[in-house]
Amino acid sequence: MKYNPNEIEAKWQKYWAENQTFAAKNNSETRGEAKPKHYVLDMFPYPSGAGLHVGHPLGYIASDVYSRFKRHQGFNVLHPMGYDSFGLPAEQYAIQTGQRPEDTTRVNIDGGVDKEGKQIAGYRKQLDKIGFSFDWSREVRTSNPDYYKHTQWIFIQLFNSWYNKNADKAEDISTLVSIFEKEGNANVNAVCDDAIVSFSSSEWNAFSKDEQEKILLQYRLTYLAETEVNWCLGLGTVLANDEIVNGVSERGGYPVIRKKMTQWSMRISAYAERLLQGLNDIDWSESIKESQRNWIGKSVGALVKFQVSSFKSQDVAQSEATLNFKRETNFIEVFTTRPDTIFGVTFMTLAPEHDLVAKITTPEQKAAVEAYIEKTAKRSERERMADVKTISGVFTGAYAEHPFTKEPIPVWIGDYVLAGYGTGAVMAVPCGDERDYAFANFFKGQNGMPAIKNIFDKDISEAAFGAKEGFQLVDSDFLNGLNYKKGTYKVIEELEKIGQGKGKTNYRLRDAVFSRQRYWGEPFPVYYVNGLPKMIDAQHLPIILPEVEKYLPTEDGLPPLGNAAVWAWDSVKCSVVSTELIDHATIFPLELNTMPGWAGSSWYWMRYMDAHNETEFASKEALAYWESVDLYIGGSEHATGHLLYSRFWNKFLKDKGFAPTEEPFKKLINQGMILGMSAFVLQSYHESINIEPIYLSKDLLNLTDVESNHFDIKDKFYQDKGLSNDEISQIKFRYIHIDISLLKNETDVDLGKLKDWRIEFKNALFIPNQKGEFKVLREVEKMSKSKYNVVTPDDICEEYGADTLRLYEMFLGPLEQAKPWNTAGISGVFGFLKKLWRLYFDDNGLIVNNDEPTKDNLKSLHKTIKKVAEDIESFSFNTSVSQFMICVNELSTQNCHSRAILEPLAILVSPYAPHIAEELWSQLGNTTSISEVPFPVFEEKHLVETNKEYPVSFNGKMRFTIELPLDLTKEQIEEIIMKDERTLKQLDGKTPNKVIIVPGKIINLVG
């Protein structure tokens, strides 16, 4: 009976689907038993048309092994799957092809043929082929109205909440209104906008409804505000920082500039400290925690206010500066972690986007400042933060007044200062900061850059002194002689006395922009009355994404929803109606922006708990039972995006009494990347002129003309094309990607296939080596469709079976590490499964017997039980697979076909290779699925050695070995040895002078 993986896998995948084998129950009574719960979650995929390659399932296979293991241990396991199906790629595809994003998204998930005639495998079919134990009854798609209805509801809850710093939690906005009505806002301790105007209760009650709403917007957890955003004209939308790479959009590589726009934002900053402290309570890798700590960026220091003035004339000398201030009410607020260095302030630097720049720049400096701002707008914040080498800036012509000495301090702008970090302003102390030091020296001698002030009793002629210890302050007035701690305390005390500063804890974490100028995203449940946002009542949700003819922005620059013919809110009928009916009396415009991609993914794990609940995102009972995710597996690239936003939303829902826990994910594992083996061919090119390329076998590139005539062929080819000898001499070769499916073996390309692959290769000249071979370069890099190095799991499953794919991916190396894919290694794993099969079957059928297992059989089995259980708990899946191979080799050598060994072995293999395990279990006569059979119990006694193979030596030379029980005494061992025929032969009638015996170690006869 041969091992036929395709037949076996199809059989058991059908069985699992029909019997809902992996459907979890929302209570501990599962299949008649009381079981503890365990929630295992994967970061759900975006369903692209490209489908899965073998790198995608790595984390899914790992989570599936763990989920299946937990079922064997008696847990009620929730292991769901869904799709993060809103997003920019579907919209871009819609713009290019005219297809509706919902249509392409559906085909990408379910499979089929799109309108361009492309055959799409479909994520669901691909996932099913690999044999995952997902509870598909709970599938979610974030782009389905029955899902985003609840995303809209959560948005409304955020809008109707404020953050009470006294209670350290979010509260309903009605509690804030109540405070305003009774006592005004003087004593309100809230996370809110800056520069809140103080008002009394009587003033509040006298405000109009619109005035009150404008004030409340300054406190709400989601609010409208003009903010600096990353605007991508090529994509027609705002991008998050993590969607930008090297100053261009990650998708499409379009330029990104900084621009002010009115956007919805969320006060994630309110949760900064809780997000920071919560990291202490979760089992995540230290690298991910550190990424979040750095992103949150807590720092303790002081907020200092510098009054700003401008010189009447650019030519006023420094000595006359204090006489020529034109007093204005502008202040530069600076957050500093080193207030002790305030007397070392030499200049100030504002972010180019800072609101004050336009106000304080002098006429003489206006042109230079504006040019610099325009140039800076083309660089992303991430690029500016990372670039520590480039020094650039412009003097504004304005000066600020030192709060203590009243001396003028020149104000510059520089792109190393970010508008969104701190206050967007820096008090530059070059003597104590390397970046300020470099800036001051770069602009040394220029108008607006004084000599560096040194306030340390240290030499700074070569570099800044940045330490917080080992110095005393000098030339610092009332701080002279003090150290960092005492100086900091003293200067904050003095700043508070004069009303120009205070102690403050600051965070780098900024409020998250929540608007996107896209079509394919969650619509906001918002309409506008007198320009102010109003929430649509929850009972009328979902507000469904309307049909539009074009997915591009409107001609006057509005987001794509501006093209919708039916996109207005009838406040009487409570329904969406024609845009033409807007009268601003009862029918009002709806929000044209959509929510960002992270909206739906910031709470999806809770929806899995109760996926079919029509009235709530999840019932209290379901939330109370599952609580939070016990194990979350996904990529580390989401460290400061999805993972941070998810924790924020979870904490908010906890504050509002919905989420049962403070943290959503107890344990997080980041799987590494499976890398592809790309193939490259050598192509000719000229740096100055366009030439028709020729292609060269890789092994010819470094050969001389003596060894090969390939350069003669090249020269003649280009001479015939009319190139001069000088032009031909400048021709070089470069490597370009080709599809790995065109290779005959690891190094050689099939030229026939290559010529048929793309039109530019059809009639091109290919120069092979002297053996007629055309060789390619192979290199490991990220697996990607654009690099033509993708291997699909479908092909592997078709040829070798899903169990082989699963085992091979786990065998490649440690889960967290990146590792290269090599299809050649697949055959070894497939061979192992065939060898496993032969323990149970021969050509005539089942050969399992009821023989009593031998001691060696039991030892092999229990070594494997122990190793596999430990490895799965520690996520060391690769060493488990190695142990399976060792065990099967040992049992084969032992000729073991005992049911007592092979039945538990099938259970051990089941988490990794579930299809073959189910078939073996069934063939052994069992009538239920193997999936919930108890995991075999390790028994230490089977690994305890009872015998020892002793080397027997004569005068230090080993002559033979003998196996003896370990519990024998020295005397008993000596008696046995002296009677052994081999000993008698060695002694040849002589008596040894000495018999040395160390029980369990050595036997040596001397003399």
N, C-alpha and C positions, 0 to 999 in steps of 0.2 A: 504493500500500500504506500504509494508515493505521497510526499508532501506537496500539496497544491495550494499555495497561499491565496491565489485569486478566488478560488472556489470557497475556501474556508472563510475568508474575510467577508465576502459578499453575504454568505449565510449568516454569520454572527452579527454583522451590521444590521441586517434585516430583522433579526431576532430582537436586538436591543431596541430598535425603533418601535417595533410592534408591541413589545412588552413594557415600554417606558422604563427600562431597567434602571436608568440613572436619574429618574425623577425624584427630587427631594420633597419631603413633607415639611410643612411649617409647624411641626411639633415634634416632640421626642418619641412619639409612638409611631415608629416606622416599621411596616410589615409585621405588626403585632408585637414589636419589642420596644422597650424604652432605651433610647440611644442618646449619647451626647452629640451635640452639633459640631460641625466643622465646616467653615466657609472658605473655599479656595477660589481665587479670582485671577483671571488674566486681564491685562490691559486690552480692552477690546479693539479690534482692527478698524481702520478706515478701509472700506471696500473699493479699492481701485480696480479699474478694468484690467490691469496687468495680472491680477490674481496673485496667488501665493507662490513664492519660490521656497526652496528648502531651508532658507534662513529663517523664514517667518515662524514655522511651527516649533522651533527649539524650545521657547518658553512654554508653549502649550503642551508639548510632550512632557516636559518636566512637571508642570502642574497636574497633568493627567496621571502620571506615575504616582505622584503624592496623593492625589484624590483617591485613586484605586486602592492604594495602600491603607489609607484611613478607613475606607469602607471595610477592608479586610480586618481592620482593628476594631470594628464595631461602631463606627461613627455614622451619624446621619449627615452625609456630605452634600453640600450645595456647591456645585461646580457649573456655573452658567456661562453662556456666551451670547454676544450680540454684536451690534455694529455701530460705530461712531460715524454715522452716515451723512451728517451735514459736513460741508467743507468746501474750500476753494477749488480743489482739483475738479470736482464734478461741474462746478460753475464755469471754470475755464474751458472744459471740454464742451459744455453747452454753447459757449460763445463761439468756439471754433467750428462746431458741427451743426448747431441749430437744434440739437436734441434736448429734450427736457431733462433737467438734472434728476428728477424723481424717476424717470424712465431708465436712465443709464445706471443710477444707483441700484434700482431693483434688479436689472439684468446682471450687474456686477455681483450681487448677492445670490440670486436664485439661478443664474446661468441663462443662456439663450443667445439669440442673435440680435445685435443692436442695429440701429437704422443704417449704419454704414456697412452692414453685412459681416461684421466681425463676430466670430464665434467666441463667446465668453464662457469659460468653464463654470464660473460661479463659486464664490467663497464657500457657500454651504456644502456643495457637493465635494469640494476639495477637502474641507475639514472632515466631513463624514468618512471619506476614503481612508483617513489616517486612524480612524477608530477611537476618537475622543469620547470620554464618558461625560459629555456635556448634558445638562438638563435643558434640552431644546424647548421644553414646554414653557420656559421662562424667557425666551429670546426677546431682546429689545432692539429697536432701531431708532436712533435719536431723531431721525427725520420723519418719523410717523407722528401724526397729530395726537394719537392717544398717548404718546410719550411726551412730546414737547408741551402738551397741555399742562403737565406738572412742572416743567421747567419755567413756563410762564407764571405759574402759581407761586413758585419759589421767588421769582423776580418781584412779584407783588409784595410778598412778605418782607423782602429786603427793603423795598421802597417804603413800606409802612413801619419801619423800625429805625431806631437810633441807638447809639452805643453809650451807655451810662458808665462812665469811668469809676464812679463810686461803687456801683454794684459789679463792675468789671464784666458786663454782659450786655447783649442786645435786648432792648425792650420795645414794646409797642409804641408807636409815635404818639398815641393818645395820652400816654403818661407824661410825655414832654409837653404836649399842649396843655395838660392840666397844671403843670408847674408854671408855664408862661401865664396862664389865666390868673393864678394866685399870687405869683411873686416876680414875674418877669424872668429874665435870663441871667441876672447878675451872679447867681449862685449855682448855675447849671455847670456840672463838670462833665462835658461830653466830648467825644471825638467829632470834630466839625471843621468847617472851612476856617481859614485864617481871617483875621480882621473882622470878627463878628461885632456888629454894633450892639451896644448894650441898650436894653429897653425895660421899662417897668411893666407891671401887670396892667395898669390903666392904659398905657400906650399900646400894649399888645391887643387889648380888647377893643381899642379904637381903630386898629388897623383894618383895612378892607380884607376880604377873603383872599384876593390875589396877593396883597402884601404879606399876609400871613403865610401863604403857600411859598412865596419866594424865600421867606426866612426859614421855613421848614426844610426847603431843599438844601440849605446849608448844613443841616443836621442828619438828613436821611442816609441810610447805609448804601443806597444807590441813588445817584443824583446826576443832574445835568450840569456841566461846567465846561468852560473853555479851557482846553488842555493842550499841551504839546504832544503831538502824536507822530508816529512814523507813517508818513503818507507815501503810498506807492502809486504813482500815476499810471504805470503800465498795467497794474491789476485793478486800478480804480478803487482802492480800499486802504484802510488803516491796517498796519501790521503790528503784532506784538513783537517785543524785542527778540524772542526766541524764534521768530519767523524770518529773521534777517541774518545773513551771513556775509561778512566782509563788505558791509554797506549796501548790499543789494538783496532783493527778495530771494528767499530760499527757493521758492517756486518761480521759475522763469528767469531769475537773474536780473530783475528790473531795478533801476535806481530807486533809492528811498531817501526822502528828505524829511526834515523836522518841520512841522507845520502846526499852527494853532487852529483847532476846530472845536465846535461845541459837540461834546460827546457824553454818552452815559458812562459813568464811572462807578466803581464799587470801592467802599472804604475797607479794603483788606488791611490797610494800615492800622485800623482799630484793633485788629487781632494780632499785631506784630509780636507783642510780648508773649501771648498765649501760644502762638505758633512756634516761638523760640523755645519756651519752656516745655511744650508738648514733645519736643524731640527727645527729651530725657526719658520718656515713658514708652517708647516704641522700639521694636527690634528691627532697626534698619542698618544698612552698612554705614560706617562712619563717614565714608566719602560723600554719600547722599546727604547725610545730616549736615556735614560741613558746607556743602553747596547751599543748603537752605539757610544755614546760619549766616553765611556770607551775603546771600541775597537779602535777608532780613536786615543785616548790618546794624546791630545795636551798638551805639556809642554814647558815652556819658561825658558831658562837658557843660558848656554855657552858651546861652544865646546873647549876643552882644549887638547893640544898636549903634551904628555910626551915622551921624547926621551928614548929609551930602550938600555940597555947594559947588558952584562953578566959578572959575576965574573970569573976571570981566575981560581980561586980555590974555592971549596966549603967551605974551612976552613978560608977564609979571614975574619978577624974581622970587625964588623960594623964600628969601628973607622977608619979603613984603606980603607973603601969602595970607597971613592972618588978618591983614588990614583990608583985604579985597574980597572977602567972602560975600556972595550974594545969598542971603539967608532964604532957604526954602524949607518946606516941611517934608522933604524926602529923606527917608532913612534907609540905609542898607542894613539888613539884619543878617548876621553871620552866626552860624553854629560852629563852634570850635571845641575840639577835645583837649586843646592846650590853652585854656584861658590864662595860665601862668605866664605865657609868652607875649601878652598883649603889648608890652612896651617894645617888642621887637618887630612890630608891624611896620613894614617898609612900603608896601603898596597893597592894593586890594584888587581882586579879580572877580568879575561877574561872568556868569554864563552868557553867551551871546544872545540867548533867548530871554534873558531876564527882563521883566517889565520896565525896570528903571533905565535900561540902556538908552532907549529913544528919548527919555525925558532929560537925562543929564548930559548926553553927548554935546560937546560944543560945536558950533558951526564949522570951525576949522577942521575938526576931526570927523565930521559927519560922513563924508565920502568914503574914507578909509574904513570906518566902522561898518557902514552898510555893505561894502564889498566883502568884508570879512564875514559878516553874518550870512550873506548869500552863499559864500563858499562853505561855511560850516554846516549849513542846512543839508548839505549833500552827504554828510557823514553820520552814520547811526551812532546812537549812544554807546552801544557795545564796542564799536570801532574806536570811539574816542577814549573810552575807559581803558581799552587794551593797549593803545598806542602811547607808550611812555617815553618814546624817543623823540618824536616830533615836537618841537617847541614853536608855538605860534600865538599871536595875540596882537591887540591894538589898544593904544591909549585912548580913552574917551575924551580927554581934555578936562574932565571933572575931578574934583578932590573931595574926600570925606574928612570929617573932623575926628581926631582921636578923642575918645570919651574922657580921658584924664588930662593929657597934655594940651589938647586943643590944636595940636599941630595938623597941617594939611597932609593927607595921604592920597597919592595919585590913584585913580580908579581905572583899571584896565578891563578888557574882556579877553577871555581865552577859552578855547574849546575843551580844555582839560577840566573845566568846571561845568557841571551838568545842572540844568534848571530844576530837574526833579529830585536831585539829591541834596538833602539839607535845605538850605534856603536859596541855593543857586548862587551863593556868593562865598568868597574865601578871603579871610584876612591873612595875607601872605607874610610869613615870617621866615625869610630865606635862611637866617642863621640856624634855624631848627628844623627845616624841611627840605629834602633833596630836590623835590620838584620845583618848589618856590625858589630855591637856590639856583637851579639851572635856568629858570625863567628870568630871574634878576640879572644873571651874568650874560644871558643871551642878548638882553636889551640894554645892557650896561652902556651908559653914556648917552642914551637917547632921551629926548624930551619925555618927562613923565616917569622916569625910572631913577630914583635916588640911590645913593650908596647903601649897601646892606648894613642894617643896624645889628650889632652883636650884643646880646644880653646875657651871654654865658661866660663864665670864667674859663673858657676853652678857646683854642685856636680854630678859626673857621676859614683860614686862608685857602685851604684845599677842598674842603667839603663842609656840608652842614653838620651840626651836632644834633642828632635826633633822639638821643637817649632820654629816658625819664628819671635816670638816677645818676649820681656821681657828679653833680654840679651845684653851684649856687648862682642865683640870679644877680646880675650886676646892671647898672644903668637902667634900673627899673623902679625908681622912685620908692614907694612904700613896700615894694616886694624885694628890695635888695637884701641879699643874704639868705633868702628862703629857698627851699627845694620845691620840687614839682607838687607834692601833696599840699604843703602849707601855702604855697603860692596860689594854687588853684582855689583853695578854700577862701583865702584872703581877697582875691580879685573878684570872686563872685559876690562876696559880702559888700565890697565897695561899689560894684556895678549896681547892685540892688538899692543901695543908699541913694545913688544919683538917678535912679530910674532908667538906666541904659543897659540893663542886662539882668539875667537870672540863670540859675543852674537849670540844666535841662538834659533829659535823655532823648536821644534822637535815633531814628531808624532809617536805613537806606530804602527799605520797602516802601514803594509808592502805591497809591490807589490804582487799581487796575482799570484801564480803559475797556469799556464793555460794549462799544458800538463797532459795527463793521458796515462798510458801504457795499454790501454784497446782497445777492438775491438768496442764495442757497444757505439759509440759516434760520434760526428760530425767530419768528416775528415777535416784536415787543407787544405786550397787551396794553398799549398806550395810545391815547388820542390827545389832541391839544386844544385847549380852550384859552383864548387870549394869550397864546404862546406858552401857556403853562401845561405841564404834563398831568394827565388824569389817568388813573388806572381803571381798566375795565373790570367789572365785578367777576369774581372767580366762577360764578355759576354760568357765565357766558363763554367760558374757555372750552376748547382751544380757539384762538384766533388763527385761522388757517392761512398759510402762505398762498397768496393769490396767483393766478395765471398772469404771465407777462409775455409779450411778443419778443422782447429783446432783453438780454441779461446784462447789457452794458449800462453804464450810467446814462441819464437823460442828456439831451443836448445842452441843457443849462446846468449840468454838473450834479444833479440830484442823484442819489443812489438808485439802483435798478428798480426798486419798488415804486419810484416815481413814474415808471412806465405802466403801472397797473391801472386798468380802467375801473376796477371795483376795489377801492381801497379807502373807504371813509367810514366813520362810525356814526350810526344813527342812535343817539342817546335816548330816544323814546322807544324805538322798536328793539333796541339793544342788539343790533346786527350790523354786519359789514354791508355797505351799499355802494352804489356808483360814486366815483370821485366827483362827477359833474354835479352831484346834489349838495355838495358842501355849501352851507349857508352861514356857518359860524353861529347859528342860533340853536339848532338841535342836531345838526349834522356837522361833524368836525373831521379834520384831517387826522389820519393815523400816522404813527411813527414810520419813517421810511428806511431807517437803518434796521439791520438784523443783529441778533446776538452773535458773539464770537464762537469759534469752534469749541472752546472749553466750557461753554455753558452746559451742554448736555452731558459732558463727561465728568462734571463736578459733583454728580449725585447718583450716577447710574447704578452703583452697587446696591443702593437701597431699593431701587425699582425691581431688581432681581428677586428681592425678598418677597415681593407681592406683585408680580408682573401684570396681573389681570385685574387689579383693583381699579374700578372706573371712577371712584369718588375721591380717593386719596392716592398720594404717590406710593404709600405703603401703609398698611394698618398698624396700629400700635402693637397689636399682638405679634405680627410678623417681625416688626422692628425689635421688639423686646426679646423674641426668641433668637434671632440670628445675631443681633447686637452690632457686630462689626466684622470685617474681613479678617480671618485668622492668618491667611497667607495670600500675599499679593505678588504676582510675578510680572515683570515688564521691564522695559528698557530704561537705562539710566538717563537718557536724553530728556526725560520728563521731570527731572529733579526740581527745577524751579518754575515749571509751568503747571502741568496737570496736577502734580502731587501737592503743590502749595495751594492752588485754588480749591482742590478737593478738601483739604484739611480746613480751609477757611469756611467753605459752605457747610461742612459737617459741624463745625463749632457753632456757626450761626443757628443751624437747625437744632442743635442741642440747647442753645439759649432759649429758643422758642418752644421747647418742650416736645420736639418731634424726634430728633435723633437720640438714641439711648446712651451713646458714648461720646466722649470728647474727641477721640481720634478714630478715623475710619479704618485704618489698616494697621493691624498689630505687628505683623512681620512682613518685610519687603525683601524680595530677592530680585536682583538685576541680572538677567541673563546676558551673556556676551553675544557677540555677533558671529554668525557663520559667514566666513569670507569666501569669495569666489576665486577661482583660478582663471584669470583673464588670459586672452590670447591676443598677440600683437603681430602685425606684419610691418615690414619696413617699406616706407613710401618716400619717394623723392620729392623735394620741394626746393624752391628758390625764394629767398627772402624779399627780393625786389620785384620779380616778375611772375606772372602766372604761367605755369608750365603744365603740360600733360604729365601726370605722375606715372612712374614705373614702380614695380615692386620687386623686392630683393629678398632672397632667402636669408634668414637671420645669420647663419654661419658664414656668410660671405662678407659681412660688413667690415671685419677687421683683417681680411686677407689682403696681401699685396698683389700687385699686377702679375708678379712672377707666378704666384700660386693660383691665380684665377683670371679668366679673361672677362669677368663681368663688367669691369669698367670700360673695356673696349666696346662691349655691347651697348652700354649706357651712352657712351660718347657718340657712337654711330647713330643711335636712335635720335638723340637731340640735334645732331648735325643735320639729319634728314628733316627735322622740324624747323630748321632755319636758325638755330641758336649759334652764337659765336663761341669760339674756344674759350674766351674769357668768361662768358656767361655759363658755359658748361662746367668750368672749373669751380664755380661758386655753388653748384648744386649740392645739397646735403640730403641726408636721409633721417626720417623720424618714424617713431612707432605709432601706429594707429590701431584701435580696437577692431577685432572681427569677432563674429559669433563663434562660440566654442563648439557649436553643433557642426561646424564645418571641418573639424579635425578628424583625421584618420586614426591618430593615436595621440599620445601626450605631446608630441613635438612637431608633427607633420600635418600640413593642411591639405585637404582634398581640393585641388585647383578647379576641378570641374564644378564642384558645389560652390566654391567661392565666386566663380565667374557668373553663376546663376543667381547668386544671393542678392547683388545689387547692380544696377545698371552701369555704374562707373567702373566695375571690374570686368564687364562683359568682354570688351576688346582690348583690355589693358595688357601691357607687356609685363610678364612675370619671369624673373631670372632665377632658375633653380640652382642648386649646387651641382657639383660634377657627377653626383650619383642620380641626378634627376629629381632629388627631393626638394620640397619647398618648406623650410622650417620656420617656426614662429617662436616668439618670445613668450614665456609663460610667467606671470607674476600674480601674487596674491593681493587682492584689494577688495573693497566692499562689493558685495553681490548686488548688482543693479541691472535693470533692463537696459539702461543707457550704456553700460559697459559690455553688454552682450555676453555676460558670464553667468546668466541665470540658469539654474537647474530646477525644474519643477518637480514637486513631490508626486504629481500624477504619473510622470514617467517612471520614477523609482518604484512607486506602488504597482504599476502595471507589470514591470519586469521582475521585481523581487518580492513585492508584497509590502504592506504597511508595517508589519511587525519588524521587518528588516530595516525599514526607514527609521522607525522609532528607536530600535536598539542602536543603530549606527549613530544617530544624532546624539544619543546619550553617551555613546562610547568615545566620541570625538575628543573629549577633554572636559576639564572642570566647567560647570555650568556658567560661572561668572566670567570666564575668559573668552576672548575672541579666538576662533580657530578656523583654519582653512578647510573647505570642502574638497574632498577628493573621491570622485565616484568609483575609482579603482578599489577603494577600501571596502565598498559595499559587499563585494562577493565573499569576503571573509566572514562577515556577519551572517550572510545568507547561508554559508556553509555550516555555521554553528547551529542555525535553526534546523537544518536538515539532519545534523548529527543528533540534536535533541530529539527529533522525530523518530530516529532509528532506535532510541532507547525504548520506545513504545511499540513500534511497528517494524515488521519485515515485509518482504514482497507479498506474503500471504495474509497479512493482517496483524491484529493485535497480538503482542507477545508478552504482555505484562502478566506476571504470575503472582501467586500468594506465598512465595518462598519467604522464609524468615530472613530479614536483612543481616548482612555480615557487619562486623564491627567497623570495617573500612567503609561500607555503604553508609552507615549511620554517621560516621565521622565526616564524610564528604557532605552529606546533607546538612548536618548541624553547623558545620563551618559556614555554609552558605546562608542558612537561616540567620545566624548571628551577623554576618557581614552585610547582607542585604538590608536587614532591619536598621542597622546602624547607619548605613550609607544613605538610605532614603531620608531618615530623620536629619541627617547632616547635609543633604542635597549633593552627596558625592556619587552621582549616578554612574559616572564612567567606571568607577572601581567595582560597582555592583555587576556591570556587564562582564568585566574581566573575571569576577568570581563565578558567574554562570558558566563561562567557558571552561574554567578550571574544573568546576564540579562535573560538567558533562563529560569532559575528557577522562576524569577519574572514574566515573561510573561506567563509561564505555570500556575502559581498561579492566575494570572489575567485573565486566559482563553482567551488570546489575539490571534486572528487569522486575524487581520486586515492587509490588503495589505500595507497600509501606514506605518506600522511598520516592517512587515516581508520582504518587498522588500529591504529597506536599510540595514536590518540586514544581508541579504545574501551577500551584498557587503562588509560589515564589516568583515565577516567571510572569505571572498574570499582569501585574502593573505595567511591565515593560512591553510585553508581547501578548496583548489580551486575546487576540483572535486564535492563535495556536493554543493558548492555554485553555480557552473555552472548548475547543475541539477535543483536546486531550482529555479534559474533564468529562466531557460528554461520552467519549469513546470508552472511558473507564466505567461507564454505567450510571453516572450521576444524571439526574433529570432537571436540576436547577442550574442557574447561571453560577459560574465560579466567582462572580464579582463580589459577593458578600460572604463567601466562605471564610471562617476565621483564619487569620494568618498563623502559620505553624509556629509552635512554641519552641524556643531554643532550650536545649537541655545540656548543661555544662558537662555532665558525666560522660557524654559521648566524645568529648575532646580531651578528657583526662587520659594521659598516657599511662598504661599499666605495665608495659614492658619497655625494656631498653636494649638496643643493639650495642653491645660492648665491643670495642676493638681489643683483642687479646695480643699483647706484645711480649716479646722475649728479648731482654736486654735493650728495650726501647724501640725494637722494630716490630711493627704490626704484622702478625702472621695469619690471623683469621679473626672472624667476628662470631659472636654468639648472642642470641636474644634470650634475655632472662627477665623474670618479674622484677619490678622496681622495689618491691617490699622485702627482698631477700637481705639477710645480714651479711657482713663481711665473711663470716665463717661459712655460711651456707654457699656463698659464691665460690669461695676457695675450694670447698669440697667438690662442687660440680666441675670446676675447671680442672682440678687435679685428676679427675676420673675421665675427662674427655679424651677420646682416642687421638685427637690432633695434638693435644698437649703431651701425651705420652710419646708420640712420635717425635716431637720437637726436643723433648728432654733426653730421649734415647737412653733411658736408664739412670740418668743423673738426677740429683735432687737440687732444686734451686736454693741459692743462699737466702733469698728473700722473695716474698710474694707481696706486691704492693696492690692494694685494692681500695679504690675510692668509690663507694656505691653510687650508681647513677652516672659515673664518669669513666674511670679507667681500670684496666687490669694489666699488671706488668710483672713478669717473672724475671728475676735477676740472678745471674750466676749459674 
